[in-house]
Amino acid sequence: MKAFLLAAKTVIFAFFGVRRKNAAATDWNTLKPHHVIIAGIFMAALFIAIILTVVDLIV
């Protein structure tokens, strides 16, 4: 569970494009690729769901 939360944090920072080089290097050395891929897919789906909800509320 801890690895997935770290992967989620890494993906969120990647979406915004803000991450220190040392922190990113540490994350890539400790995380497994499938954790990052799963977190990325989940965060992208969540982002799309939020955008669709906001648009639906506005329109």
N, C-alpha and C positions, 0 to 999 in steps of 0.2 A: 504493500500500500504506500509506503514511504517513497519508493522508487517512482510510482505513478504520479504522486503529488509533485515530486521534483520534475518529472517529465512535463506535467501540466504547466508548472511555473516556467519552465524553459520555453515551451510552445507559446505561452502568452507573451513573454518578452520578445520572442521571435516575430509574432504578429505585429507588435509595435515597433520592432527594429531597434530596441534599446537593450543592450546587454554588454557588460564589461568583458573584455577579452579574456581576462583571467577566470572569471566566473563561467564563461562559456566553455573554456577549455576543461575546467574541472567537471562541468556537467557532462561533456562528451566523453570524458574518461570514466565516469561512474555510471552513466546510463546505458541501458541496452537499447539497440535500435528499435526493437518492436514496441518498447514502452513509448518512445517518442512518436512513432507512427500512429499508434492507437490514440495517444493523447492529441495529436494533430488532427486526426479525423474527427474525434469527438468535439474538439474546440471549433473546428470549421463548421460542423453541423449545428452546434450551439449558436455560433455567430449568425448563420443563415436563419435559424429559427427566430432569433431575436430581431433581426432585420425584417423578416416577414411579419412578425407580430406588431412591430412598430408601424410598418406601412399599413397593415390591416386596421390598426386603431386610428390612424390618421385619415385614411380614405374611407 
